[in-house]
């Protein structure tokens, strides 16, 4: 299933529901995420931060990688290479 963008207060977050067995995943651009958190994190530090709050970092990817996987490398030319953090949200959160 495709991601569905949600806009709230000028911020855009994509929520993906892949299957009933998988947890919902939100995708957030790294620059926006760290701006809102007030500092930058390494991938390992951010994974630990998520764990502290009962969340799980699914993966760090880019728009270019996502398009390459879904549509092929030729379609990803010019796509953003900014990191996108995909965070799994358990149903009870």
N, C-alpha and C positions, 0 to 999 in steps of 0.2 A: 504494500500500500504506500502511496506517495505521502510525503510530508505535507502538512497543512500549516501555512504560516499564520501566526496569531500576532496582531499588533496591539500593544497596550502602551500608552504613554510614550509614543514615538520609539518604542523598542520592538524589534521583531524577533520572535522565537519560533522555531519550527518544531512541531510535535508530530512524532511518527508512531503509528500503531501498526506494527508489522504482522502480528498474529496474536490470538488470544493467549498463547503460551508465553509470549515475550512481554517484558515490561514496557510501558510507554517510554519513549526517548525524546528528550528535547535537544535541539541543536542550537548552540549559541556561538556567535563569532568571538574569537579569543580576545580581540581588542575591546569589545563592549563588555565582555565578562570581567576582565581584569580592571577596566575602568570603574565598573560598578562595585567591585570588591576592594578597590583602592590600592591594589598592588599586583604585581605579576607573580606567577607561580611556574615552577618547572612542572612537567607532566607528572612526575612522581609526587611532588608536593600537592598538586591539585587533586590527584587520585586519593591521597591521604586525607585531604580536606573533605572530599566527597564522602569518604568512608566515615569520618567523624559525624556526619549528618545523616547517615543511613542511605546514602546515594552511591551510585557506582558509575565511574567514568567508563563508558563503553569504548570510545575510541576518539582519537584526534585525527581529523582529516582536513581536506580542503574542498572547496567547490569544484576545483579542477579534477581532483581525484574522484569525486562523486559522479561527475558527468562522464569521465573516462570509463568508469565501471558500468554505468547505465547505458551510455550511448556510443562509446568508442572514443579513442584518443583524438581523432580528427575533430570531433564536436566540442572538445574541451579547450581549444585554442582561444586564448584571451580570457579564460575564466580566472577568477580570483584564486590566489594561492595563500590567502589569509587562513590561519588555522581556525577550524570549527570544532568545538568541543561537543561531543555527543554524550549526554548524561542520562542514564537510566533512572527512572523515577518509580519506586515500588508503589503498588496500589494503595498501601496504607499510609502514604506520606502526604 
